């Protein structure tokens, strides 16, 4: 059975992370963005407290938990107004993949640093013409003696400027069939032929987006993570946690916006009556709360299934959780801004920037339309539309 009520340990973790987030808050993150720098102080403290590696094995400095615990960390930081996007990437995707499929040397080299926050790893899957469709990826790896040569392009890759390496999704040729299959490679930031170019985004965030170019990047044999023939199994070991964590990111953002709107609706009076007393204000806020709670339940289910080893069940639930959380977040932010009226567009209240940010949860890492395609085909058994 999937637990729907959190354990005391999870409640304690949630409260502790909320306390950390509230010490920093939205103003801290906004200032970091304005100064064009990364939120190093919050990242470092979260690492020292053990929150960044809560999902990683204890043998490598982690907390021994799973995506359930890591999603709590991201959600609570988001609810405090200071979410860390790289939590989705470094410990959730890269840390999980290396912990599950990496060699002993790869685990020892990367997991302790990822857990304590002293090392980070970016993740590169999206391409200009393929998006995140692993079947259309054109970044290819070919053998050259004992080495690999990796060539291709990636776009919308987060945090490459500060990451020590990037976990790149490429494709290798199956010697038996000649077909291309996905494989994962650790590419150091200073590898010859590996270059990055910032993408000019209107979305203001501490983590910048980059285009990557890999021009015959030579990698040693041990840059390959896992079994060359495992293919999609290893890839989705990272993509399912990514969807769960994106849901956590969205739910946290929605909770932050909703809390600001509730506070305003309680205090703001018109004709001697708080505006929150009017159903036209109260009911949409109540609906936003319900939507966020329902999305959280699906996120908890997805995290539970993943942590207990049900990769197939987790795939369906993680997609549903990401869809539900993205929709709930957009509605919560929209209603929060609407509740504040003109004040919702001012810097003082800090909600207007969330209008754009909330859309990220609808778009990345996979669009809501592709999730509907997945559910209609994989879950409902309807004919495939693409």
C-alpha positions in Angstrom: 0.0 0.0 0.0 1.2 3.5 -0.7 1.5 5.6 2.4 -0.7 8.7 2.3 0.3 10.0 5.7 3.9 11.0 6.3 6.0 9.2 8.9 7.3 11.2 11.8 10.8 11.1 10.2 9.4 12.7 7.1 7.5 15.3 9.1 10.7 16.1 11.0 12.7 16.4 7.8 10.0 18.7 6.3 10.1 21.0 9.3 13.9 21.2 9.4 14.1 22.0 5.7 11.3 24.6 6.0 13.3 26.2 8.8 16.4 26.4 6.6 14.4 27.8 3.7 12.8 30.4 5.9 16.2 31.6 7.0 17.0 32.4 3.4 13.6 33.0 1.7 12.6 34.7 -1.5 14.6 37.9 -1.0 17.8 35.9 -0.8 17.1 34.1 -4.1 15.9 37.3 -5.8 19.1 39.0 -4.8 21.3 36.2 -6.1 19.5 36.3 -9.4 19.9 40.1 -9.6 23.6 39.8 -8.9 23.9 37.1 -11.6 25.3 34.5 -9.2 24.4 31.1 -7.9 22.8 30.6 -4.4 26.1 29.1 -3.1 25.4 29.9 0.5 22.1 28.0 0.6 23.4 25.2 -1.5 26.5 24.8 0.8 24.5 24.9 4.0 21.9 22.4 2.7 24.8 20.1 1.8 26.4 20.4 5.3 23.1 19.6 6.9 22.8 16.5 4.7 19.8 17.5 2.7 21.4 17.5 -0.8 22.4 13.8 -0.5 19.4 12.6 1.5 18.6 10.1 -1.3 22.1 8.8 -1.8 23.7 5.7 -0.1 25.1 6.1 3.4 28.3 4.3 2.3 29.1 7.4 0.1 28.1 10.1 2.5 24.4 10.2 1.7 21.4 9.9 3.9 20.3 6.5 2.7 16.9 7.6 1.8 15.3 8.0 -1.6 13.5 10.3 -4.0 10.7 10.5 -1.4 13.0 12.3 1.0 14.7 14.5 -1.7 11.3 15.6 -3.0 10.5 16.8 0.5 13.7 18.9 0.6 12.9 20.6 -2.8 9.2 21.1 -2.0 9.9 22.8 1.3 12.7 25.1 -0.1 10.2 26.0 -2.8 7.5 26.8 -0.3 9.9 29.1 1.4 10.6 30.9 -1.9 14.1 29.6 -2.5 14.0 26.4 -4.5 17.2 24.9 -5.8 16.8 23.8 -9.4 20.1 21.8 -9.3 18.5 19.5 -6.8 16.6 18.1 -9.7 19.7 17.6 -11.7 22.7 16.7 -9.6 21.5 14.4 -6.7 18.2 13.3 -8.2 19.2 12.4 -11.8 22.9 12.1 -11.9 23.4 10.9 -8.3 20.7 8.3 -8.7 22.0 6.9 -12.0 25.5 6.7 -10.7 24.4 5.1 -7.4 22.3 2.5 -9.3 24.6 1.7 -12.3 28.0 3.3 -11.8 31.2 1.4 -11.1 32.7 1.5 -7.6 35.3 4.0 -8.8 32.5 6.3 -10.3 30.5 6.1 -7.1 33.6 6.9 -4.9 34.6 9.8 -7.2 31.2 11.5 -7.5 28.7 10.5 -4.8 30.4 11.9 -1.7 30.9 15.3 -3.3 27.4 15.4 -4.7 26.0 14.5 -1.3 27.9 17.2 0.5 27.4 19.8 -2.2 31.1 20.3 -3.0 30.7 18.7 -6.5 27.8 19.1 -8.9 26.9 17.4 -12.1 24.7 18.7 -14.9 22.5 16.5 -17.2 22.4 16.7 -20.9 19.6 15.0 -22.9 17.6 17.7 -24.8 18.6 18.4 -28.4 17.5 21.1 -30.9 15.6 18.7 -33.2 14.7 15.9 -30.8 13.8 17.6 -27.6 14.0 14.9 -24.9 12.9 12.1 -27.2 15.6 9.5 -26.6 14.7 7.7 -29.9 15.6 10.8 -31.9 18.8 11.8 -30.2 21.6 12.4 -32.7 24.5 12.8 -30.2 26.5 9.7 -31.0 29.4 7.9 -29.4 31.8 5.7 -31.3 34.7 3.5 -30.2 38.2 4.6 -31.0 40.5 1.9 -29.6 39.8 1.8 -25.8 38.3 5.4 -25.9 34.9 6.9 -26.9 34.5 9.8 -29.3 31.3 11.8 -28.5 29.8 14.2 -31.0 26.6 16.2 -30.9 24.6 19.2 -29.6 22.5 19.7 -26.5 20.2 22.7 -25.6 18.6 24.0 -22.4 21.1 22.3 -20.1 21.0 23.8 -16.6 23.9 24.7 -14.4 26.7 23.7 -16.8 28.7 26.8 -15.8 29.2 25.6 -12.3 29.0 21.8 -12.7 32.2 19.7 -12.5 30.9 17.4 -15.2 27.8 16.7 -17.3 26.1 13.4 -17.6 25.5 13.3 -21.4 22.9 11.1 -23.1 24.3 9.8 -26.3 23.7 6.8 -28.6 26.0 4.0 -29.5 25.6 1.5 -32.3 24.6 -2.1 -31.4 27.2 -4.3 -33.1 24.6 -7.0 -33.6 21.7 -5.0 -35.1 23.3 -1.8 -36.2 20.6 0.2 -34.3 21.4 3.1 -32.1 20.8 2.7 -28.4 21.0 5.3 -25.6 24.0 5.4 -23.3 25.2 7.7 -20.6 28.7 9.3 -20.4 30.4 11.5 -17.8 31.9 14.5 -19.6 34.3 16.7 -17.5 33.7 20.4 -17.9 37.3 21.0 -19.3 37.2 18.1 -21.8 38.7 19.2 -25.1 36.0 19.7 -27.7 33.3 20.3 -25.1 32.1 23.9 -25.3 29.1 25.7 -23.9 27.2 28.8 -24.9 24.6 30.6 -22.7 21.1 30.8 -24.0 19.5 34.3 -23.6 16.4 33.6 -21.5 13.7 36.0 -20.4 13.1 33.7 -17.4 15.1 35.0 -14.5 16.7 32.2 -12.6 19.9 31.6 -10.7 20.6 28.6 -12.8 21.4 29.5 -16.4 20.6 27.6 -19.5 23.2 26.5 -22.1 23.7 25.0 -25.5 26.5 22.4 -25.5 28.6 21.4 -28.5 30.5 18.1 -28.4 33.1 17.9 -31.2 34.7 14.5 -31.1 35.1 14.7 -27.3 37.5 11.9 -26.4 36.5 10.0 -23.3 38.2 7.1 -21.6 36.3 3.8 -21.4 35.4 4.4 -17.8 33.4 7.5 -18.7 30.5 5.2 -19.7 28.0 4.8 -16.8 26.6 1.3 -16.5 26.1 -1.4 -19.1 26.5 -0.4 -22.7 23.5 -2.7 -23.5 21.2 -1.5 -20.7 19.8 1.3 -22.9 16.5 2.8 -21.7 16.6 1.1 -18.3 19.5 3.3 -17.1 18.1 6.4 -18.8 14.7 6.2 -17.1 16.4 5.5 -13.8 17.2 9.2 -14.0 14.2 10.5 -15.9 11.6 9.2 -13.4 13.2 11.0 -10.5 13.4 14.1 -12.6 9.7 14.1 -13.1 9.0 13.5 -9.4 11.4 16.3 -8.5 9.8 18.7 -11.1 6.5 18.0 -9.4 8.1 18.9 -6.0 9.5 22.1 -7.6 6.0 23.0 -8.9 4.2 22.2 -5.7 6.6 24.2 -3.6 6.3 27.2 -5.9 2.5 26.9 -5.8 2.5 26.7 -2.1 4.6 29.8 -1.8 2.3 31.8 -4.1 -0.8 30.6 -2.3 0.6 31.5 1.1 1.2 35.0 -0.1 -2.3 35.3 -1.5 -3.9 33.9 1.7 -2.0 36.4 3.9 -3.0 39.3 1.6 -6.7 38.1 1.5 -6.8 38.0 5.3 -5.3 41.5 5.8 -6.5 43.5 2.8 -9.9 45.1 3.7 -12.4 46.8 1.4 -15.4 48.5 3.0 -14.2 47.2 6.4 -14.3 43.6 5.3 -11.3 41.4 4.5 -11.4 40.4 0.8 -10.9 36.8 1.9 -14.4 36.8 3.3 -15.8 37.0 -0.2 -16.4 33.7 -2.0 -15.1 35.1 -5.3 -11.7 35.3 -3.6 -11.9 32.4 -1.1 -13.2 29.7 -3.3 -10.5 29.9 -6.0 -7.8 29.9 -3.3 -9.4 26.9 -1.7 -9.5 25.2 -5.1 -5.8 26.0 -5.6 -5.0 24.4 -2.3 -7.0 21.3 -3.1 -5.2 20.9 -6.5 -1.8 21.2 -4.9 -2.6 18.6 -2.2 -3.9 16.2 -4.8 -0.7 16.7 -6.9 1.4 16.1 -3.8 -0.4 12.8 -3.2 0.4 11.6 -6.7 4.0 12.8 -6.3 4.3 10.8 -3.0 2.9 7.7 -4.8 5.4 8.1 -7.6 8.3 8.6 -5.2 7.2 5.6 -3.2 6.9 3.3 -6.2 10.4 4.4 -7.5 12.0 3.9 -4.1 10.6 0.4 -3.7 11.9 -0.6 -7.1 8.8 -0.5 -9.2 10.2 1.3 -12.2 7.2 0.6 -14.5 4.7 1.8 -11.9 6.9 4.8 -11.1 7.0 5.8 -14.8 3.3 6.2 -15.0 2.9 7.8 -11.6 5.8 10.2 -12.1 4.4 11.5 -15.4 1.0 11.9 -13.8 2.5 13.7 -10.8 4.5 16.1 -13.0 1.4 16.8 -15.1 -0.8 17.4 -12.0 1.7 19.5 -10.2 2.5 21.7 -13.3 -1.2 22.5 -13.8 -1.8 23.1 -10.1 1.2 25.4 -9.9 0.1 27.5 -12.8 -3.4 27.9 -11.4 -2.1 28.7 -7.9 0.3 31.4 -9.2 -2.3 32.9 -11.5 -4.9 33.0 -8.7 -2.4 34.5 -6.3 -1.5 37.3 -8.6 -5.2 37.9 -9.4 -6.0 38.1 -5.6 -3.4 40.8 -5.1 -4.6 42.7 -8.1 -2.1 45.5 -9.1 0.0 44.6 -6.1 0.5 41.1 -7.6 2.6 42.7 -10.4 4.9 44.7 -8.1 8.4 43.8 -7.0 7.4 44.4 -3.4 5.2 41.2 -3.3 7.4 39.2 -5.6 4.8 37.2 -7.4 4.9 38.5 -10.9 8.1 36.7 -11.7 6.4 33.4 -10.9 4.0 33.8 -13.8 6.8 32.8 -16.2 8.5 30.4 -13.8 5.3 28.4 -13.2 5.2 27.6 -16.9 8.4 25.8 -16.7 6.7 23.0 -14.8 4.3 22.6 -17.7 7.0 22.6 -20.3 10.1 20.9 -18.8 11.4 18.2 -18.7 8.5 16.9 -20.9 5.5 18.8 -22.1 2.0 18.1 -20.7 0.9 17.0 -24.2 3.6 14.3 -24.3 2.5 13.1 -20.9 -1.1 12.8 -22.2 0.3 10.8 -25.1 2.1 8.5 -22.7 -1.0 8.0 -20.5 -3.4 7.5 -23.5 -1.0 5.0 -25.1 0.7 3.2 -22.2 -2.0 3.3 -19.6 -5.3 3.4 -21.6 -4.1 1.2 -24.4 -5.2 3.6 -27.1 -3.5 3.6 -30.5 -0.2 5.5 -30.6 -0.5 8.9 -32.2 3.1 9.5 -33.1 
